[in-house]
Amino acid sequence: MSALPLPAPADAEAPAAPLPDEQVVQALSALAHPVRLRIFRALVVVGDPGLTPGAMGPGVDVAPATLSHHLKDLMHAGLVTQERQGRHLVYRAAFGRMNQLLAYLTRHCCGGQPCAVTPAPSVPCKPAATD
C-alpha cells in the first residue's frame, strides 16, 4: 500500500512529504493507548510552551517512570518533541506531524463526494509571532 500525497500542515515552513503508511500506523498505535492519548492531548492543549514531566505527571495521573516510557513512545512515533532547557526537559506536541496525520485520515473523505458535515476551517496551532 503506498502513501497518499498530503497537503502541507498549516504551520510548516516547507511542503510536507507524504506520510508513509508505516508512520501513520506507528502514530495511531501510539495514540491507541489511553495514557499516551491523555499525555498527547495535554501537550496539544498547552501548545507551544510545552510541559516538563514534573508539571505533566499529576495532570495526566501517571507515575514518573511510566510517564517517561509513554513520552518515549510518543517521541518515537514523531508526535512529541523534546527540548532541554537548562536542567529540565520540555515536551511539546509535534503539530506538523499531527496535521499530517489528520490530513492522511481525512484525504478523500466521503469517497470524493461532498461531506455531509462541513469541516471546520484550518486554524494554526501556534500563535502568530508579534513584532
VOZAMAR-490840 format. One record per atom (N, C-alpha, C): residue number from 0; residue in one letter; atom name; x, y, z. Coordinates in steps of 0.05 Angstrom, whole numbers. Layout:
# residues N
REC   n res atom   east  north     up
REC NUM   A   CA      X      Y      Z
...
END
This chain:
# residues 131
REC   n res atom   east  north     up
REC   0   M    N     17    -23      0
REC   0   M   CA      0      0      0
REC   0   M    C     18     25      0
REC   1   S    N     13     43    -18
REC   1   S   CA     31     67    -20
REC   1   S    C     18     90     -5
REC   2   A    N     35    109      3
REC   2   A   CA     26    133     17
REC   2   A    C     12    152     -3
REC   3   L    N     -8    165      7
REC   3   L   CA    -23    184     -9
REC   3   L    C     -9    211     -6
REC   4   P    N     -8    228    -27
REC   4   P   CA      3    255    -24
REC   4   P    C    -14    271     -6
REC   5   L    N     -1    287     11
REC   5   L   CA    -16    303     31
REC   5   L    C    -11    333     27
REC   6   P    N    -30    350     35
REC   6   P   CA    -24    378     35
REC   6   P    C     -5    385     58
REC   7   A    N      9    407     56
REC   7   A   CA     27    415     77
REC   7   A    C     12    424    102
REC   8   P    N     22    417    126
REC   8   P   CA      9    427    150
REC   8   P    C     10    458    151
REC   9   A    N    -10    469    165
REC   9   A   CA    -12    498    166
REC   9   A    C     12    512    178
REC  10   D    N     26    498    196
REC  10   D   CA     49    511    209
REC  10   D    C     76    503    197
REC  11   A    N     75    490    174
REC  11   A   CA    100    481    161
REC  11   A    C    113    504    146
REC  12   E    N    140    503    146
REC  12   E   CA    155    524    131
REC  12   E    C    159    515    103
REC  13   A    N    161    489     98
REC  13   A   CA    165    478     71
REC  13   A    C    144    457     67
REC  14   P    N    137    450     42
REC  14   P   CA    117    430     38
REC  14   P    C    124    404     51
REC  15   A    N    105    391     64
REC  15   A   CA    110    366     77
REC  15   A    C    109    343     57
REC  16   A    N    127    324     62
REC  16   A   CA    127    300     45
REC  16   A    C    103    283     54
REC  17   P    N     94    266     36
REC  17   P   CA     72    248     44
REC  17   P    C     80    231     68
REC  18   L    N     62    226     85
REC  18   L   CA     67    210    109
REC  18   L    C     65    181    101
REC  19   P    N     86    165    102
REC  19   P   CA     84    137     94
REC  19   P    C     65    122    112
REC  20   D    N     53    101    101
REC  20   D   CA     33     85    116
REC  20   D    C     45     75    142
REC  21   E    N     70     67    142
REC  21   E   CA     82     55    166
REC  21   E    C     83     76    188
REC  22   Q    N     88    101    181
REC  22   Q   CA     89    122    202
REC  22   Q    C     61    129    212
REC  23   V    N     41    127    194
REC  23   V   CA     13    131    203
REC  23   V    C      5    109    223
REC  24   V    N     12     84    217
REC  24   V   CA      6     62    235
REC  24   V    C     20     66    261
REC  25   Q    N     45     74    261
REC  25   Q   CA     61     78    285
REC  25   Q    C     48    100    302
REC  26   A    N     40    122    290
REC  26   A   CA     27    144    304
REC  26   A    C      0    136    316
REC  27   L    N    -16    123    300
REC  27   L   CA    -42    114    310
REC  27   L    C    -39     93    333
REC  28   S    N    -19     76    330
REC  28   S   CA    -13     56    351
REC  28   S    C     -6     70    377
REC  29   A    N     11     91    375
REC  29   A   CA     19    105    399
REC  29   A    C     -5    118    412
REC  30   L    N    -23    129    396
REC  30   L   CA    -46    143    407
REC  30   L    C    -68    124    417
REC  31   A    N    -65     98    410
REC  31   A   CA    -86     78    417
REC  31   A    C    -85     71    446
REC  32   H    N    -64     79    461
REC  32   H   CA    -62     74    489
REC  32   H    C    -74     97    505
REC  33   P    N    -92     91    524
REC  33   P   CA   -106    113    538
REC  33   P    C    -87    133    552
REC  34   V    N    -65    123    564
REC  34   V   CA    -47    142    578
REC  34   V    C    -32    159    558
REC  35   R    N    -23    148    536
REC  35   R   CA     -9    164    515
REC  35   R    C    -28    184    503
REC  36   L    N    -53    176    499
REC  36   L   CA    -73    195    488
REC  36   L    C    -77    218    507
REC  37   R    N    -79    213    533
REC  37   R   CA    -82    235    553
REC  37   R    C    -57    253    553
REC  38   I    N    -33    241    551
REC  38   I   CA     -9    257    550
REC  38   I    C     -9    275    526
REC  39   F    N    -15    263    502
REC  39   F   CA    -14    278    477
REC  39   F    C    -35    301    478
REC  40   R    N    -58    295    488
REC  40   R   CA    -79    316    489
REC  40   R    C    -71    338    508
REC  41   A    N    -58    332    530
REC  41   A   CA    -48    352    549
REC  41   A    C    -28    370    535
REC  42   L    N    -10    358    519
REC  42   L   CA     10    374    505
REC  42   L    C     -2    391    483
REC  43   V    N    -23    381    470
REC  43   V   CA    -37    397    449
REC  43   V    C    -51    421    462
REC  44   V    N    -63    416    485
REC  44   V   CA    -78    437    499
REC  44   V    C    -59    460    508
REC  45   V    N    -36    452    518
REC  45   V   CA    -18    473    529
REC  45   V    C     -3    488    506
REC  46   G    N     -1    475    483
REC  46   G   CA     11    489    459
REC  46   G    C     41    491    460
REC  47   D    N     50    513    448
REC  47   D   CA     79    517    444
REC  47   D    C     96    518    469
REC  48   P    N     86    528    492
REC  48   P   CA    104    528    515
REC  48   P    C    112    500    524
REC  49   G    N     96    480    519
REC  49   G   CA    102    453    526
REC  49   G    C    101    448    556
REC  50   L    N    108    425    565
REC  50   L   CA    107    417    593
REC  50   L    C    132    401    600
REC  51   T    N    140    404    625
REC  51   T   CA    161    386    636
REC  51   T    C    147    362    647
REC  52   P    N    161    339    650
REC  52   P   CA    148    316    662
REC  52   P    C    137    321    689
REC  53   G    N    150    337    705
REC  53   G   CA    141    343    732
REC  53   G    C    114    358    732
REC  54   A    N    111    376    713
REC  54   A   CA     86    391    710
REC  54   A    C     64    374    698
REC  55   M    N     72    355    681
REC  55   M   CA     53    339    666
REC  55   M    C     42    316    682
REC  56   G    N     59    303    698
REC  56   G   CA     52    278    712
REC  56   G    C     26    279    728
REC  57   P    N     23    298    746
REC  57   P   CA     -2    299    762
REC  57   P    C    -27    304    745
REC  58   G    N    -24    320    724
REC  58   G   CA    -47    327    707
REC  58   G    C    -57    303    691
REC  59   V    N    -40    285    685
REC  59   V   CA    -48    261    669
REC  59   V    C    -49    236    687
REC  60   D    N    -44    240    713
REC  60   D   CA    -46    219    733
REC  60   D    C    -28    194    726
REC  61   V    N     -2    200    722
REC  61   V   CA     16    179    714
REC  61   V    C     42    181    731
REC  62   A    N     52    159    740
REC  62   A   CA     77    158    756
REC  62   A    C    100    167    738
REC  63   P    N    121    179    750
REC  63   P   CA    143    189    733
REC  63   P    C    156    168    715
REC  64   A    N    161    144    725
REC  64   A   CA    174    124    708
REC  64   A    C    156    116    685
REC  65   T    N    131    114    690
REC  65   T   CA    111    107    669
REC  65   T    C    109    129    649
REC  66   L    N    108    154    659
REC  66   L   CA    107    177    642
REC  66   L    C    130    178    622
REC  67   S    N    154    173    632
REC  67   S   CA    178    173    616
REC  67   S    C    176    152    593
REC  68   H    N    166    129    600
REC  68   H   CA    162    107    580
REC  68   H    C    142    116    558
REC  69   H    N    120    128    566
REC  69   H   CA    100    136    546
REC  69   H    C    109    160    530
REC  70   L    N    124    178    541
REC  70   L   CA    135    201    526
REC  70   L    C    155    191    505
REC  71   K    N    171    171    512
REC  71   K   CA    190    159    493
REC  71   K    C    174    146    470
REC  72   D    N    153    132    475
REC  72   D   CA    137    121    454
REC  72   D    C    125    142    436
REC  73   L    N    115    164    447
REC  73   L   CA    103    186    431
REC  73   L    C    125    200    415
REC  74   M    N    149    202    426
REC  74   M   CA    171    214    411
REC  74   M    C    179    196    388
REC  75   H    N    181    170    393
REC  75   H   CA    188    151    372
REC  75   H    C    168    151    349
REC  76   A    N    143    157    355
REC  76   A   CA    122    159    335
REC  76   A    C    122    186    321
REC  77   G    N    139    205    330
REC  77   G   CA    141    231    318
REC  77   G    C    119    250    327
REC  78   L    N    104    243    347
REC  78   L   CA     81    260    356
REC  78   L    C     89    281    377
REC  79   V    N    113    277    389
REC  79   V   CA    122    294    411
REC  79   V    C    151    300    406
REC  80   T    N    159    325    413
REC  80   T   CA    187    333    412
REC  80   T    C    197    338    440
REC  81   Q    N    223    338    443
REC  81   Q   CA    236    342    469
REC  81   Q    C    257    363    466
REC  82   E    N    258    382    485
REC  82   E   CA    279    403    484
REC  82   E    C    290    406    512
REC  83   R    N    317    407    514
REC  83   R   CA    329    412    540
REC  83   R    C    330    442    545
REC  84   Q    N    320    450    568
REC  84   Q   CA    322    478    577
REC  84   Q    C    335    478    604
REC  85   G    N    361    482    604
REC  85   G   CA    376    481    630
REC  85   G    C    376    452    640
REC  86   R    N    366    448    664
REC  86   R   CA    364    422    676
REC  86   R    C    338    407    669
REC  87   H    N    320    421    655
REC  87   H   CA    294    410    650
REC  87   H    C    290    400    621
REC  88   L    N    274    381    618
REC  88   L   CA    265    372    591
REC  88   L    C    237    382    587
REC  89   V    N    233    395    564
REC  89   V   CA    206    406    557
REC  89   V    C    196    390    534
REC  90   Y    N    172    379    537
REC  90   Y   CA    159    364    515
REC  90   Y    C    137    380    503
REC  91   R    N    135    378    476
REC  91   R   CA    115    392    461
REC  91   R    C    102    373    441
REC  92   A    N     77    379    435
REC  92   A   CA     63    364    414
REC  92   A    C     76    372    387
REC  93   A    N     80    353    370
REC  93   A   CA     91    358    343
REC  93   A    C     67    365    325
REC  94   F    N     60    390    324
REC  94   F   CA     36    398    309
REC  94   F    C     38    392    280
REC  95   G    N     61    395    268
REC  95   G   CA     64    388    240
REC  95   G    C     57    359    234
REC  96   R    N     67    341    251
REC  96   R   CA     61    312    248
REC  96   R    C     32    307    253
REC  97   M    N     21    320    274
REC  97   M   CA     -8    317    280
REC  97   M    C    -24    325    255
REC  98   N    N    -18    348    243
REC  98   N   CA    -32    357    219
REC  98   N    C    -29    338    196
REC  99   Q    N     -5    327    193
REC  99   Q   CA     -1    307    171
REC  99   Q    C    -18    282    176
REC 100   L    N    -20    274    201
REC 100   L   CA    -36    250    207
REC 100   L    C    -66    256    202
REC 101   L    N    -75    279    210
REC 101   L   CA   -103    287    205
REC 101   L    C   -109    289    175
REC 102   A    N    -90    300    160
REC 102   A   CA    -93    302    132
REC 102   A    C    -94    275    119
REC 103   Y    N    -78    257    128
REC 103   Y   CA    -78    229    117
REC 103   Y    C   -105    216    122
REC 104   L    N   -115    220    146
REC 104   L   CA   -140    207    154
REC 104   L    C   -165    218    140
REC 105   T    N   -163    244    132
REC 105   T   CA   -186    257    120
REC 105   T    C   -184    260     90
REC 106   R    N   -162    252     79
REC 106   R   CA   -158    255     50
REC 106   R    C   -178    237     36
REC 107   H    N   -190    247     16
REC 107   H   CA   -211    232      1
REC 107   H    C   -235    225     19
REC 108   C    N   -241    242     38
REC 108   C   CA   -263    238     56
REC 108   C    C   -289    233     40
REC 109   C    N   -306    216     49
REC 109   C   CA   -332    211     37
REC 109   C    C   -331    201      8
REC 110   G    N   -310    186      2
REC 110   G   CA   -307    175    -25
REC 110   G    C   -306    196    -47
REC 111   G    N   -296    219    -40
REC 111   G   CA   -293    240    -60
REC 111   G    C   -318    257    -64
REC 112   Q    N   -340    249    -50
REC 112   Q   CA   -365    264    -52
REC 112   Q    C   -365    286    -31
REC 113   P    N   -381    307    -34
REC 113   P   CA   -383    327    -13
REC 113   P    C   -392    314     13
REC 114   C    N   -378    322     34
REC 114   C   CA   -384    311     61
REC 114   C    C   -410    323     71
REC 115   A    N   -424    306     87
REC 115   A   CA   -449    315    100
REC 115   A    C   -443    337    120
REC 116   V    N   -420    335    132
REC 116   V   CA   -412    355    153
REC 116   V    C   -389    372    141
REC 117   T    N   -393    398    142
REC 117   T   CA   -372    416    131
REC 117   T    C   -350    417    152
REC 118   P    N   -325    412    143
REC 118   P   CA   -302    413    162
REC 118   P    C   -297    441    171
REC 119   A    N   -288    444    195
REC 119   A   CA   -281    470    206
REC 119   A    C   -257    481    191
REC 120   P    N   -255    507    189
REC 120   P   CA   -231    518    175
REC 120   P    C   -206    512    191
REC 121   S    N   -184    509    176
REC 121   S   CA   -159    503    189
REC 121   S    C   -149    527    205
REC 122   V    N   -142    521    230
REC 122   V   CA   -132    542    248
REC 122   V    C   -104    534    256
REC 123   P    N    -84    552    253
REC 123   P   CA    -57    545    261
REC 123   P    C    -56    540    291
REC 124   C    N    -41    520    300
REC 124   C   CA    -40    513    328
REC 124   C    C    -21    531    343
REC 125   K    N     -2    543    329
REC 125   K   CA     17    561    342
REC 125   K    C      8    590    340
REC 126   P    N     11    605    362
REC 126   P   CA      3    634    360
REC 126   P    C     21    648    340
REC 127   A    N     10    668    327
REC 127   A   CA     25    684    307
REC 127   A    C     46    700    322
REC 128   A    N     69    703    309
REC 128   A   CA     91    719    320
REC 128   A    C     83    749    320
REC 129   T    N     90    763    341
REC 129   T   CA     84    791    343
REC 129   T    C    110    806    342
REC 130   D    N    110    830    331
REC 130   D   CA    134    847    328
REC 130   D    C    139    862    353
END
